[in-house]
């Protein structure tokens, strides 16, 4: 069994920081990153139908989508970069969640 270290992600925020290569111990952008996670969750929730929303939002696929959207928000913050749409692969997973039963 693998031991948990201070670099082992235990929360969605830790997972996002890990994927952005931000050490978990650095807390400078935690509030900003959490706001991106919250915004990404709200965005994904708004695309899903009401009947399965909670189940779908708690799925592994949804967590990947939320993380990817939050990553894009973090990487594209500021005025210099403008992203027109999500990457094709991310759009595909969003559509899978949206239209799956």
N, C-alpha and C positions, 0 to 999 in steps of 0.2 A: 504494500500500500504506500502510495506516495505521500510524503510529508508536506503539509502546507507551510509555505514560507511567506515572507512579506512580499514576494513577487507573484504569489498565486492569486489569481483573480477570484474573489468571493462574492462580488456584487456586480450588477450590470455596469456601474460606474468603473469598477476595477477592470472589467473586461474591455470597456471602451478605452480606458487609459492604456491598457496592454496593447490593444490593436493600433493605437496611435504612437506607441513606443514612448509613452510618458511613464516614468517610474511611479508605481503605486504610492510610494512614500511622499511624493511631491504633491502638495495639496493646493497649489496656487490657482489652478483653473477648475477646481472641483465644482464650484457653484455654476460656472459657465457650462461645463460639460454636463452637469445634471440637468440644466435647463434645456440643453440640446436633446438629451434623452427624453425628457418630458414632452418637448415639442414633437419629436419623432414619434413618440407613443400616441400622442393626440392625432397627429397626421394619419398614422396607420389606422387608428380606431375610426376615424372619419370615413375611411374607404371601405370598411367592413359593414356587413349587414348586422342588424341588431340581434338576431336570434343566436348567433354563435360568437359574438364579439369577444366576450371574456375568454372563452376556450381558445380561440384563435390567437388572441393577444398573449396568452401564456405559453404558446407553443415555441418550440426551438426555432422554427422558421421565422416567427415574428420577432424573436429576440435578435436574430441575425439581421433582419430588415431594420429594426430600430437602431441597432448598433451602426449599421452601414449609413443610414440617414444622418445619425448624429455625427458620424465621422465626416461626412460630406459637409455638414454645417460648420464643423470646427475647421476643416481644411479650407473652406471657402469664406471664412469670416473676413471682414474688411472690405474695402472698396475696390481693390485691384482686380479681383477675380469674380467672374460672373459665370455661373453654371446654368445652362438653359433647362436641362432635364436630368433625371436620374439615369445612370448607366443602364444599358439594356438588360443586363443580368439581374440587377436590382428590381427593375420594372417587372420582369418575369416572375420573380418570387412574390412581389406585392400582388400581382394578378392571380397567382396560385392561391394565396391566402384569401383574396377577395372572392374568388369564384369557386373555391372548394366547399364541399358539403360537410 
